[in-house]
């Protein structure tokens, strides 16, 4: 937990697959402000850009909790592609998905208001959650960490969560938050709602 796997600018020669735990992928501005891009959980692959363009890492990856990863070197992937060309198709598909995701995030950061961005990010980070005991369904991120995910101030996130808490959409506390009314949050996340 807390260990940095790689930092933006580090040389990249491998991709990683998360088998246990969770890693946060983020970028930093020149003045040190952080924008969290994603949380990678078991089954996720990160660092794949190096397969297409070996060079410096474009983001920083750090463990949010004790994690286990598998590393695959660039040269090993190229060797496997020569034996199994279908692997190249899968990797191109992965790269396309990642580019679409990053493009969507860029558009949201530039064009959408904080409440809409926050609703979308909470839905994304809690996707797949089903009604379970409270500890299992809770998003364990502080308001400051959520602000890093939506490119907003902690105060703006706090104000939005407070409003949603009054409306019964979320339950927010120092330990994180829990979505109480997912359909209401989905409505808030819809740009036509504005």
C-alpha positions in Angstrom: 0.0 0.0 0.0 1.3 3.4 -0.9 4.2 2.0 -3.1 4.6 3.6 -6.5 4.8 1.1 -9.3 5.9 3.8 -11.8 5.8 7.5 -12.2 5.0 9.6 -15.3 8.3 10.1 -17.2 9.8 6.8 -16.0 11.0 4.6 -18.9 8.4 2.0 -19.8 9.3 -1.5 -21.0 6.4 -3.6 -19.6 2.6 -3.8 -19.0 1.1 -5.0 -15.7 -1.9 -7.0 -14.9 -3.5 -6.6 -11.4 -4.2 -9.9 -9.8 -5.0 -8.7 -6.3 -5.5 -5.3 -4.7 -6.0 -1.9 -6.4 -3.8 0.7 -8.0 -4.6 4.3 -8.7 -3.5 5.8 -12.0 -3.0 9.6 -11.9 -1.3 12.5 -13.5 0.2 15.7 -11.9 0.3 19.2 -13.1 3.6 21.2 -13.0 2.4 22.8 -9.8 1.8 19.5 -8.1 -2.0 19.3 -8.5 -3.2 15.7 -8.9 -5.9 14.3 -11.3 -6.8 10.7 -10.5 -7.7 8.9 -13.8 -8.7 5.5 -12.7 -8.6 2.7 -10.1 -7.3 -0.6 -11.5 -8.6 -3.7 -9.8 -8.0 -7.4 -10.3 -8.3 -8.2 -14.0 -7.2 -4.8 -15.2 -4.2 -4.1 -17.3 -2.1 -1.0 -17.1 1.0 0.4 -18.8 0.0 -1.0 -22.3 1.1 2.2 -24.1 4.6 0.9 -23.9 3.7 -2.0 -26.1 2.8 0.3 -29.0 5.3 3.1 -28.2 8.1 2.2 -25.8 9.1 5.4 -24.1 8.3 7.4 -21.0 5.3 6.5 -18.8 2.4 8.9 -19.3 0.9 8.6 -15.8 1.8 7.5 -12.3 0.5 4.2 -10.8 0.5 3.7 -7.0 -1.0 0.9 -4.8 -4.1 2.0 -2.9 -4.0 -1.3 -0.9 -1.7 -4.3 -0.7 -1.5 -5.5 -4.3 -0.1 -8.3 -6.5 0.7 -7.7 -10.1 2.0 -9.7 -13.1 4.6 -8.0 -15.4 4.8 -8.7 -19.1 7.8 -7.2 -20.9 7.5 -5.5 -24.2 9.9 -7.9 -25.9 8.0 -10.9 -24.6 4.7 -9.5 -26.0 6.2 -8.9 -29.4 7.5 -12.5 -29.5 4.1 -13.8 -28.6 2.4 -11.7 -31.3 4.6 -13.2 -33.9 3.4 -16.7 -32.8 -0.3 -15.7 -32.3 -1.4 -12.7 -34.4 -4.8 -12.7 -32.7 -3.0 -11.3 -29.6 -2.3 -8.1 -31.6 -6.0 -7.7 -32.3 -6.8 -8.0 -28.6 -4.1 -5.4 -27.7 -5.4 -3.0 -30.4 -8.9 -3.4 -29.0 -7.6 -2.7 -25.4 -5.7 0.4 -26.7 -8.9 1.6 -28.5 -11.0 1.2 -25.3 -8.4 3.1 -23.3 -8.3 6.0 -25.8 -12.1 6.2 -25.8 -12.1 6.3 -22.0 -9.5 9.0 -21.8 -11.2 11.1 -24.5 -14.5 10.8 -22.5 -12.7 11.9 -19.4 -11.1 14.9 -21.1 -14.5 16.0 -22.5 -16.1 15.7 -19.1 -13.3 17.7 -17.4 -13.7 20.5 -19.9 -17.4 20.6 -20.6 -19.4 19.2 -17.7 -20.3 20.8 -14.3 -18.9 19.3 -11.1 -22.1 17.6 -9.9 -22.5 15.7 -13.2 -18.8 14.7 -13.3 -19.0 13.6 -9.6 -22.1 11.5 -10.2 -20.5 9.8 -13.2 -17.3 9.1 -11.4 -19.2 7.6 -8.3 -21.3 5.4 -10.7 -18.1 4.3 -12.5 -16.2 3.6 -9.3 -19.1 1.6 -7.8 -20.2 -0.2 -11.0 -21.0 -3.8 -10.4 -21.9 -3.2 -6.7 -25.1 -5.0 -5.7 -27.0 -4.7 -2.5 -24.6 -6.1 0.0 -23.5 -5.4 3.6 -22.7 -1.7 4.0 -18.9 -2.3 4.2 -18.9 -4.2 0.9 -20.8 -1.5 -1.0 -19.0 1.6 0.4 -16.7 3.7 -1.8 -13.8 4.2 0.5 -12.5 7.5 -0.8 -12.3 10.7 1.1 -13.9 13.9 -0.3 -10.4 15.1 -1.2 -9.7 11.9 -3.1 -13.0 12.2 -5.0 -12.1 15.8 -5.8 -8.9 14.5 -7.4 -11.0 12.2 -9.6 -13.3 14.9 -10.9 -10.8 17.8 -11.1 -12.6 19.9 -8.6 -12.0 21.3 -5.1 -12.8 19.3 -2.0 -15.2 22.1 -1.0 -17.2 21.7 -4.3 -17.4 17.9 -3.8 -18.4 18.4 -0.1 -21.2 20.8 -1.1 -22.5 18.5 -3.8 -22.4 15.4 -1.5 -24.2 17.3 1.2 -27.0 18.2 -1.1 -27.3 14.6 -2.3 -27.2 13.3 1.3 -30.2 15.5 2.1 -32.0 14.1 -0.9 -31.2 10.5 0.2 -29.1 9.8 -2.9 -25.9 9.0 -0.9 -24.7 8.3 2.6 -21.5 10.3 3.1 -19.1 10.0 6.1 -15.4 10.4 6.8 -15.0 6.7 5.8 -16.3 7.3 2.3 -19.7 7.1 0.8 -22.4 4.6 -0.1 -24.9 5.0 -3.0 -28.4 4.8 -1.6 -30.4 5.6 -4.7 -28.5 4.5 -7.8 -31.3 5.5 -10.3 -31.4 9.0 -8.8 -27.6 9.3 -9.2 -27.9 7.9 -12.8 -30.4 10.7 -13.5 -28.0 13.3 -12.1 -25.2 11.9 -14.3 -27.3 12.3 -17.5 -26.3 15.5 -19.3 -30.0 16.0 -20.3 -30.7 16.5 -16.5 -28.9 19.8 -16.5 
